[in-house]
Amino acid sequence: MPEGKLERFKKEREAQNELLMKYAQLNMKRFFNIDWHAYEDGALPKKTKELLGLATSMVLRCDDCVNYHLNECREVSVTDAELEEALAVALVVGGSITIPHLRRAFAAWDEVKELSEGAEG
């Protein structure tokens, strides 16, 4: 199966993060550490936190962040219904300006689901 957009995004992001960390000093490393740990299980499970990250990224209209959280949502077994509800909240909060991002998010979700189903089968 050919590599999809989200898989390419994930690989490119990992390579860029390696380069960033090559140059990063204490302050940048501290920020990345906080970001990493913020999504771990705690009072809220990782799944809920990824859906929160997805919704806030949608409202901020950050396609890279949306793609990242879509990949993470798949990793923590977010369902189609859970995804739709989180994105509906983003639409209500962010308004119609988020609609193009919703379209891209659902297209990417279909892609990531196909890849994970292909890996299982």
DSSP file (Angstrom, degrees, kcal/mol; ACC not computed):
  #  RESIDUE AA STRUCTURE BP1 BP2  ACC     N-H-->O    O-->H-N    N-H-->O    O-->H-N    TCO  KAPPA ALPHA  PHI   PSI    X-CA   Y-CA   Z-CA
    1    1 A M              0   0    0      0, 0.0     3,-0.1     0, 0.0   114,-0.0   0.000 360.0 360.0 360.0 131.5    0.0    0.0    0.0
    2    2 A P        -     0   0    0      0, 0.0     2,-0.2     0, 0.0     0, 0.0  -0.278 360.0 -95.7 -64.9 150.4    1.5    3.4   -0.9
    3    3 A E        -     0   0    0      1,-0.1     2,-0.1     4,-0.1     0, 0.0  -0.448  44.3-137.7 -67.4 134.5    2.5    5.7    1.9
    4    4 A G     >  -     0   0    0     -2,-0.2     4,-2.5    -3,-0.1     5,-0.2  -0.347  23.4 -99.5 -90.9 172.4   -0.3    8.2    2.7
    5    5 A K  H  > S+     0   0    0      1,-0.2     4,-2.6     2,-0.2     5,-0.1   0.888 121.4  48.9 -57.8 -44.4   -0.1   11.9    3.5
    6    6 A L  H  > S+     0   0    0      2,-0.2     4,-2.5     1,-0.2    -1,-0.2   0.865 110.2  50.8 -68.9 -34.6   -0.4   11.4    7.3
    7    7 A E  H  > S+     0   0    0      2,-0.2     4,-2.2     1,-0.2    -2,-0.2   0.919 112.2  47.0 -67.6 -42.3    2.4    8.8    7.3
    8    8 A R  H  X S+     0   0    0     -4,-2.5     4,-2.7     2,-0.2     5,-0.2   0.913 111.7  51.8 -62.4 -42.1    4.6   11.1    5.3
    9    9 A F  H  X S+     0   0    0     -4,-2.6     4,-2.9    -5,-0.2    -2,-0.2   0.931 108.9  50.6 -58.5 -46.3    3.8   13.9    7.7
   10   10 A K  H  X S+     0   0    0     -4,-2.5     4,-2.2     1,-0.2    -1,-0.2   0.913 112.8  45.2 -60.7 -44.8    4.7   11.7   10.7
   11   11 A K  H  X S+     0   0    0     -4,-2.2     4,-2.2     2,-0.2    -1,-0.2   0.911 114.4  48.3 -66.5 -42.4    8.1   10.8    9.2
   12   12 A E  H  X S+     0   0    0     -4,-2.7     4,-2.6     2,-0.2    -2,-0.2   0.908 111.3  50.8 -64.5 -41.3    8.9   14.4    8.2
   13   13 A R  H  X S+     0   0    0     -4,-2.9     4,-2.6    -5,-0.2    -2,-0.2   0.912 109.7  50.1 -62.7 -43.2    7.9   15.6   11.7
   14   14 A E  H  X S+     0   0    0     -4,-2.2     4,-2.0    -5,-0.2    -1,-0.2   0.917 112.1  47.6 -62.2 -42.9   10.1   13.1   13.4
   15   15 A A  H  X S+     0   0    0     -4,-2.2     4,-1.9     1,-0.2    -2,-0.2   0.908 113.0  48.4 -64.7 -41.7   13.0   14.0   11.2
   16   16 A Q  H  X S+     0   0    0     -4,-2.6     4,-2.7     1,-0.2    -2,-0.2   0.869 109.3  53.0 -67.6 -35.9   12.4   17.7   11.8
   17   17 A N  H  X S+     0   0    0     -4,-2.6     4,-2.7     2,-0.2    -1,-0.2   0.888 106.7  52.9 -65.5 -38.2   12.2   17.1   15.6
   18   18 A E  H  X S+     0   0    0     -4,-2.0     4,-1.3     2,-0.2    -2,-0.2   0.933 111.9  45.5 -60.7 -44.7   15.5   15.3   15.5
   19   19 A L  H  X S+     0   0    0     -4,-1.9     4,-1.1     2,-0.2     3,-0.3   0.924 111.9  51.6 -63.7 -44.8   17.1   18.3   13.8
   20   20 A L  H >X S+     0   0    0     -4,-2.7     4,-2.1     1,-0.2     3,-0.8   0.925 108.9  50.5 -57.9 -45.6   15.4   20.8   16.2
   21   21 A M  H 3< S+     0   0    0     -4,-2.7    -1,-0.2     1,-0.3    -2,-0.2   0.767  99.7  65.6 -67.0 -24.3   16.7   18.8   19.2
   22   22 A K  H 3< S+     0   0    0     -4,-1.3    -1,-0.3    -3,-0.3    -2,-0.2   0.878 116.4  28.1 -61.4 -36.4   20.2   18.9   17.7
   23   23 A Y  H << S+     0   0    0     -4,-1.1    -2,-0.2    -3,-0.8    -1,-0.2   0.667  97.3 111.1 -97.7 -21.2   20.1   22.7   18.1
   24   24 A A     <  -     0   0    0     -4,-2.1     2,-0.2    -5,-0.2    -3,-0.0  -0.236  45.9-167.2 -63.4 139.9   17.8   23.0   21.1
   25   25 A Q     >  -     0   0    0      0, 0.0     4,-2.5     0, 0.0     5,-0.3  -0.392  46.8 -62.3-111.2-164.4   19.1   24.2   24.4
   26   26 A L  H  > S+     0   0    0      1,-0.2     4,-2.6     2,-0.2     5,-0.2   0.851 127.6  49.5 -54.7 -48.5   17.6   24.1   27.8
   27   27 A N  H  > S+     0   0    0      1,-0.2     4,-2.0     2,-0.2    -1,-0.2   0.920 114.7  43.8 -63.0 -44.8   14.5   26.3   27.3
   28   28 A M  H  > S+     0   0    0     -3,-0.2     4,-2.4     1,-0.2    -1,-0.2   0.919 114.0  51.1 -64.7 -42.4   13.3   24.6   24.2
   29   29 A K  H  X S+     0   0    0     -4,-2.5     4,-2.0     1,-0.2    -2,-0.2   0.878 108.2  52.7 -63.3 -37.3   13.9   21.2   25.7
   30   30 A R  H  X S+     0   0    0     -4,-2.6     4,-2.3    -5,-0.3    -1,-0.2   0.926 109.2  49.1 -62.5 -44.6   11.9   22.2   28.8
   31   31 A F  H  X S+     0   0    0     -4,-2.0     4,-2.6     1,-0.2    -2,-0.2   0.938 111.5  48.1 -61.6 -47.2    9.0   23.2   26.6
   32   32 A F  H  X S+     0   0    0     -4,-2.4     4,-2.5     1,-0.2    -1,-0.2   0.855 110.0  53.7 -62.9 -34.6    9.0   20.0   24.6
   33   33 A N  H  X S+     0   0    0     -4,-2.0     4,-2.3     2,-0.2    -1,-0.2   0.919 109.8  46.7 -65.0 -44.3    9.2   18.0   27.9
   34   34 A I  H  X S+     0   0    0     -4,-2.3     4,-2.0     2,-0.2    -2,-0.2   0.936 112.8  50.2 -61.8 -46.1    6.1   19.8   29.2
   35   35 A D  H  X S+     0   0    0     -4,-2.6     4,-0.7     1,-0.2    -2,-0.2   0.923 111.4  48.3 -58.8 -46.4    4.3   19.2   25.9
   36   36 A W  H >< S+     0   0    0     -4,-2.5     3,-0.9     1,-0.2    -1,-0.2   0.934 115.0  43.6 -60.7 -48.1    5.2   15.5   25.9
   37   37 A H  H >< S+     0   0    0     -4,-2.3     3,-1.4     1,-0.2    -1,-0.2   0.739  98.5  72.7 -74.1 -23.1    4.1   14.9   29.5
   38   38 A A  H 3< S+     0   0    0     -4,-2.0    -1,-0.2     1,-0.3    -2,-0.2   0.787  98.5  49.3 -61.7 -26.2    0.9   17.0   29.2
   39   39 A Y  T << S+     0   0    0     -3,-0.9    -1,-0.3    -4,-0.7    -2,-0.2   0.402  87.3 107.6 -97.4   2.5   -0.7   14.2   27.1
   40   40 A E  S <  S-     0   0    0     -3,-1.4     4,-0.2     1,-0.1     9,-0.0  -0.371  86.2 -80.5 -73.6 159.2    0.2   11.3   29.4
   41   41 A D  S    S+     0   0    0      4,-0.1     2,-0.2     1,-0.1    -1,-0.1  -0.325  73.1 128.8 -56.4 139.1   -2.5    9.5   31.4
   42   42 A G  S    S-     0   0    0      2,-1.8    -1,-0.1    -3,-0.1     4,-0.1  -0.576  82.1 -27.4-157.3-137.4   -3.4   11.5   34.6
   43   43 A A  S    S+     0   0    0     -2,-0.2    -2,-0.1     1,-0.1     0, 0.0   0.860 141.3  45.2 -59.9 -33.4   -6.7   12.6   36.0
   44   44 A L  S    S-     0   0    0     -4,-0.2    -2,-1.8     2,-0.0    -1,-0.1  -0.912  99.8-117.0-105.9 138.7   -7.8   12.6   32.4
   45   45 A P    >>  -     0   0    0      0, 0.0     4,-2.1     0, 0.0     3,-0.5  -0.362  26.1-109.9 -71.3 156.4   -6.8    9.7   30.2
   46   46 A K  H 3> S+     0   0    0      1,-0.2     4,-2.6     2,-0.2     5,-0.2   0.854 117.8  60.1 -52.1 -39.6   -4.5   10.2   27.2
   47   47 A K  H 3> S+     0   0    0      1,-0.2     4,-1.9     2,-0.2    -1,-0.2   0.923 106.7  44.9 -58.0 -46.8   -7.4    9.5   24.9
   48   48 A T  H <> S+     0   0    0     -3,-0.5     4,-2.3     1,-0.2    -1,-0.2   0.906 112.7  51.9 -64.0 -42.1   -9.4   12.5   26.3
   49   49 A K  H  X S+     0   0    0     -4,-2.1     4,-2.6     1,-0.2    -2,-0.2   0.873 107.9  51.2 -65.2 -37.0   -6.3   14.7   26.2
   50   50 A E  H  X S+     0   0    0     -4,-2.6     4,-2.5     2,-0.2    -1,-0.2   0.893 109.8  50.0 -67.4 -38.4   -5.6   13.8   22.5
   51   51 A L  H  X S+     0   0    0     -4,-1.9     4,-2.5    -5,-0.2    -2,-0.2   0.883 111.5  49.1 -65.9 -37.2   -9.2   14.8   21.7
   52   52 A L  H  X S+     0   0    0     -4,-2.3     4,-2.6     2,-0.2     5,-0.3   0.921 111.5  49.2 -64.5 -44.0   -8.8   18.0   23.6
   53   53 A G  H  X S+     0   0    0     -4,-2.6     4,-2.2     1,-0.2    -2,-0.2   0.897 111.5  49.9 -61.1 -40.9   -5.5   18.7   21.7
   54   54 A L  H  X S+     0   0    0     -4,-2.5     4,-2.2     2,-0.2    -2,-0.2   0.943 112.0  46.7 -63.2 -48.7   -7.3   17.9   18.4
   55   55 A A  H  X S+     0   0    0     -4,-2.5     4,-2.1     1,-0.2    -2,-0.2   0.912 114.5  46.1 -63.4 -43.1  -10.2   20.3   19.1
   56   56 A T  H  X S+     0   0    0     -4,-2.6     4,-2.2     1,-0.2    -1,-0.2   0.882 111.5  52.3 -69.0 -35.8   -7.9   23.1   20.2
   57   57 A S  H  X>S+     0   0    0     -4,-2.2     5,-2.3    -5,-0.3     4,-0.6   0.876 108.6  51.7 -64.6 -36.8   -5.6   22.6   17.3
   58   58 A M  H ><5S+     0   0    0     -4,-2.2     3,-0.8     2,-0.2    -2,-0.2   0.927 109.7  48.3 -64.2 -45.3   -8.7   22.8   15.0
   59   59 A V  H 3<5S+     0   0    0     -4,-2.1    -2,-0.2     1,-0.3    -1,-0.2   0.877 113.0  47.9 -64.2 -37.0   -9.8   26.1   16.6
   60   60 A L  H 3<5S-     0   0    0     -4,-2.2    -1,-0.3    -5,-0.2    -2,-0.2   0.573 109.6-130.9 -78.4  -8.6   -6.3   27.5   16.2
   61   61 A R  T <<5 +     0   0    0     -3,-0.8     2,-0.8    -4,-0.6    -3,-0.2   0.885  50.7 154.4  60.2  44.3   -6.3   26.2   12.6
   62   62 A C     >< -     0   0    0     -5,-2.3     4,-2.6     1,-0.2    -1,-0.2  -0.852  24.3-172.4-102.9  97.6   -3.0   24.5   12.8
   63   63 A D  H  > S+     0   0    0     -2,-0.8     4,-2.9     1,-0.2     5,-0.2   0.870  85.3  54.3 -60.2 -38.5   -3.0   21.7   10.2
   64   64 A D  H  > S+     0   0    0      2,-0.2     4,-2.4     1,-0.2    -1,-0.2   0.933 111.6  45.2 -60.1 -44.2    0.3   20.2   11.4
   65   65 A C  H  > S+     0   0    0      2,-0.2     4,-2.7     1,-0.2    -2,-0.2   0.902 111.9  51.9 -66.0 -41.4   -1.1   20.0   14.9
   66   66 A V  H  X S+     0   0    0     -4,-2.6     4,-2.4    -9,-0.2    -2,-0.2   0.942 111.2  47.7 -59.4 -47.9   -4.4   18.5   13.7
   67   67 A N  H  X S+     0   0    0     -4,-2.9     4,-2.1     2,-0.2    -2,-0.2   0.912 111.4  50.9 -61.0 -42.9   -2.5   15.9   11.7
   68   68 A Y  H  X S+     0   0    0     -4,-2.4     4,-2.2     1,-0.2    -1,-0.2   0.947 112.9  44.9 -58.4 -49.4   -0.3   15.1   14.7
   69   69 A H  H  X S+     0   0    0     -4,-2.7     4,-2.9     1,-0.2    -1,-0.2   0.827 108.7  57.1 -69.7 -30.5   -3.4   14.6   17.0
   70   70 A L  H  X S+     0   0    0     -4,-2.4     4,-2.0    -5,-0.2    -1,-0.2   0.933 108.5  47.2 -62.6 -44.4   -5.2   12.6   14.4
   71   71 A N  H  X S+     0   0    0     -4,-2.1     4,-1.7     1,-0.2    -2,-0.2   0.928 114.5  46.6 -60.4 -44.3   -2.3   10.1   14.4
   72   72 A E  H  X S+     0   0    0     -4,-2.2     4,-1.5     1,-0.2    -2,-0.2   0.883 108.3  56.0 -66.8 -38.1   -2.3   10.1   18.2
   73   73 A C  H  <>S+     0   0    0     -4,-2.9     5,-2.5     1,-0.2    -1,-0.2   0.898 107.1  49.8 -60.9 -39.8   -6.1    9.6   18.3
   74   74 A R  H ><5S+     0   0    0     -4,-2.0     3,-1.5     1,-0.2    -1,-0.2   0.897 106.8  55.8 -64.5 -39.4   -5.8    6.5   16.1
   75   75 A E  H 3<5S+     0   0    0     -4,-1.7    -1,-0.2     1,-0.3    -2,-0.2   0.816 110.0  45.2 -62.9 -30.9   -3.0    5.2   18.4
   76   76 A V  T 3<5S-     0   0    0     -4,-1.5    -1,-0.3    -3,-0.2    -2,-0.2   0.142 119.3-109.3-102.8  19.6   -5.3    5.5   21.4
   77   77 A S  T < 5 -     0   0    0     -3,-1.5    -3,-0.2     1,-0.2     2,-0.2   0.838  46.6-178.7  62.2  40.6   -8.3    3.9   19.6
   78   78 A V      < -     0   0    0     -5,-2.5    -1,-0.2    -6,-0.1     2,-0.1  -0.504  21.7-132.6 -65.1 138.0  -10.5    7.0   19.2
   79   79 A T     >  -     0   0    0     -2,-0.2     4,-2.5     1,-0.1     5,-0.2  -0.451  18.9-109.0 -88.8 165.6  -13.7    6.0   17.5
   80   80 A D  H  > S+     0   0    0      1,-0.2     4,-2.6     2,-0.2     5,-0.2   0.906 120.9  51.2 -57.8 -42.2  -15.4    7.8   14.6
   81   81 A A  H  > S+     0   0    0      2,-0.2     4,-2.1     1,-0.2    -1,-0.2   0.904 110.2  47.9 -65.0 -42.3  -18.2    8.9   16.9
   82   82 A E  H  > S+     0   0    0      2,-0.2     4,-2.2     1,-0.2    -1,-0.2   0.915 112.8  49.4 -64.3 -42.7  -15.7   10.3   19.5
   83   83 A L  H  X S+     0   0    0     -4,-2.5     4,-2.6     1,-0.2     5,-0.2   0.937 110.2  50.3 -61.0 -47.2  -13.8   12.1   16.8
   84   84 A E  H  X S+     0   0    0     -4,-2.6     4,-2.0     1,-0.2    -1,-0.2   0.891 110.5  49.5 -61.2 -40.8  -16.9   13.6   15.3
   85   85 A E  H  X S+     0   0    0     -4,-2.1     4,-1.9     2,-0.2    -1,-0.2   0.908 111.3  48.6 -66.3 -41.0  -18.0   14.9   18.7
   86   86 A A  H  X S+     0   0    0     -4,-2.2     4,-1.9     1,-0.2    -2,-0.2   0.911 113.9  46.5 -64.0 -41.4  -14.7   16.5   19.4
   87   87 A L  H  X S+     0   0    0     -4,-2.6     4,-2.1     2,-0.2    -1,-0.2   0.808 107.5  57.2 -72.8 -28.1  -14.6   18.1   16.0
   88   88 A A  H  X S+     0   0    0     -4,-2.0     4,-2.2    -5,-0.2    -1,-0.2   0.893 106.5  49.7 -65.7 -39.2  -18.2   19.3   16.5
   89   89 A V  H  X S+     0   0    0     -4,-1.9     4,-2.7     2,-0.2     5,-0.3   0.925 109.6  51.6 -63.2 -43.6  -17.1   21.1   19.6
   90   90 A A  H  X S+     0   0    0     -4,-1.9     4,-3.3     1,-0.2     5,-0.3   0.893 109.2  50.7 -60.1 -39.7  -14.2   22.7   17.7
   91   91 A L  H  X S+     0   0    0     -4,-2.1     4,-2.4     2,-0.2    -1,-0.2   0.914 111.3  47.3 -64.4 -43.3  -16.7   23.8   15.0
   92   92 A V  H  < S+     0   0    0     -4,-2.2    -2,-0.2     2,-0.2    -1,-0.2   0.922 120.0  38.6 -64.4 -43.9  -19.0   25.4   17.6
   93   93 A V  H  < S+     0   0    0     -4,-2.7    -2,-0.2    -5,-0.2    -1,-0.2   0.920 126.1  35.6 -73.0 -44.3  -16.0   27.2   19.4
   94   94 A G  H  < S-     0   0    0     -4,-3.3     3,-0.5    -5,-0.3    -3,-0.2   0.709  99.0-148.0 -87.0 -21.2  -14.1   28.1   16.2
   95   95 A G    ><  -     0   0    0     -4,-2.4     3,-2.0    -5,-0.3     4,-0.2  -0.249  48.5 -36.4  81.5-172.5  -17.0   28.8   13.9
   96   96 A S  G >  S+     0   0    0      1,-0.3     3,-1.8     2,-0.2    -1,-0.2   0.674 121.9  78.0 -65.2 -18.0  -17.2   28.4   10.2
   97   97 A I  G 3  S+     0   0    0     -3,-0.5     4,-0.3     1,-0.3    -1,-0.3   0.734  89.6  59.0 -62.2 -20.3  -13.6   29.3    9.6
   98   98 A T  G <> S+     0   0    0     -3,-2.0     4,-2.3    -7,-0.2     3,-0.4   0.573  78.4  93.1 -84.1  -8.5  -12.7   25.8   10.8
   99   99 A I  H <> S+     0   0    0     -3,-1.8     4,-2.4     1,-0.2    -1,-0.2   0.893  83.0  50.4 -57.5 -45.2  -14.8   24.1    8.1
  100  100 A P  H  > S+     0   0    0      0, 0.0     4,-2.0     0, 0.0    -1,-0.2   0.888 112.4  49.0 -59.5 -34.7  -11.8   23.7    5.6
  101  101 A H  H  > S+     0   0    0     -3,-0.4     4,-2.3    -4,-0.3    -2,-0.2   0.847 107.8  54.2 -71.6 -34.2   -9.8   22.2    8.4
  102  102 A L  H  X S+     0   0    0     -4,-2.3     4,-2.7     2,-0.2     5,-0.2   0.927 107.4  51.2 -62.0 -45.1  -12.7   19.8    9.3
  103  103 A R  H  X S+     0   0    0     -4,-2.4     4,-2.0     1,-0.2    -2,-0.2   0.944 113.1  44.1 -57.6 -48.8  -12.7   18.6    5.6
  104  104 A R  H  X S+     0   0    0     -4,-2.0     4,-2.5     1,-0.2    -1,-0.2   0.872 112.0  54.2 -65.2 -36.3   -9.0   17.9    5.7
  105  105 A A  H  X S+     0   0    0     -4,-2.3     4,-2.5     2,-0.2    -2,-0.2   0.925 109.6  45.7 -65.7 -44.2   -9.2   16.3    9.1
  106  106 A F  H  X S+     0   0    0     -4,-2.7     4,-2.2     2,-0.2    -1,-0.2   0.877 112.8  51.1 -68.1 -35.2  -11.9   13.8    8.0
  107  107 A A  H  X S+     0   0    0     -4,-2.0     4,-1.7    -5,-0.2    -2,-0.2   0.923 113.0  45.8 -64.0 -43.1  -10.0   13.0    4.8
  108  108 A A  H  X S+     0   0    0     -4,-2.5     4,-2.8     2,-0.2     5,-0.2   0.877 109.1  55.9 -66.7 -37.4   -6.9   12.4    6.9
  109  109 A W  H  X S+     0   0    0     -4,-2.5     4,-2.3     1,-0.2    -2,-0.2   0.919 106.6  49.9 -61.5 -44.0   -8.9   10.3    9.4
  110  110 A D  H  X S+     0   0    0     -4,-2.2     4,-2.2     1,-0.2    -1,-0.2   0.906 112.0  49.5 -59.7 -40.4  -10.1    8.0    6.6
  111  111 A E  H  X S+     0   0    0     -4,-1.7     4,-2.3     2,-0.2    -2,-0.2   0.933 111.1  46.5 -64.8 -46.6   -6.5    7.7    5.4
  112  112 A V  H  X S+     0   0    0     -4,-2.8     4,-2.2     1,-0.2    -1,-0.2   0.857 112.0  52.2 -67.6 -33.4   -5.1    6.8    8.9
  113  113 A K  H  X S+     0   0    0     -4,-2.3     4,-2.6    -5,-0.2     5,-0.2   0.920 108.9  50.3 -65.9 -43.0   -7.9    4.3    9.4
  114  114 A E  H  X S+     0   0    0     -4,-2.2     4,-2.5     1,-0.2    -2,-0.2   0.919 111.3  48.8 -60.3 -44.0   -7.1    2.6    6.1
  115  115 A L  H  X S+     0   0    0     -4,-2.3     4,-1.8     1,-0.2    -1,-0.2   0.914 113.8  44.9 -63.2 -43.1   -3.5    2.4    7.0
  116  116 A S  H  X S+     0   0    0     -4,-2.2     4,-1.4     2,-0.2    -1,-0.2   0.862 114.0  49.3 -73.0 -33.5   -4.2    0.9   10.4
  117  117 A E  H  X S+     0   0    0     -4,-2.6     4,-1.8     2,-0.2    -2,-0.2   0.881 110.5  51.4 -69.3 -37.2   -6.8   -1.5    9.0
  118  118 A G  H  < S+     0   0    0     -4,-2.5    -2,-0.2    -5,-0.2    -1,-0.2   0.846 108.6  51.5 -65.5 -34.3   -4.3   -2.6    6.3
  119  119 A A  H  < S+     0   0    0     -4,-1.8    -1,-0.2     1,-0.2    -2,-0.2   0.822 111.3  47.8 -71.1 -31.1   -1.6   -3.2    9.0
  120  120 A E  H  <        0   0    0     -4,-1.4    -2,-0.2     1,-0.2    -1,-0.2   0.835 360.0 360.0 -76.7 -32.7   -4.1   -5.4   10.9
  121  121 A G     <        0   0    0     -4,-1.8    -1,-0.2    -5,-0.1    -2,-0.2   0.448 360.0 360.0 -86.9 360.0   -5.2   -7.4    8.0
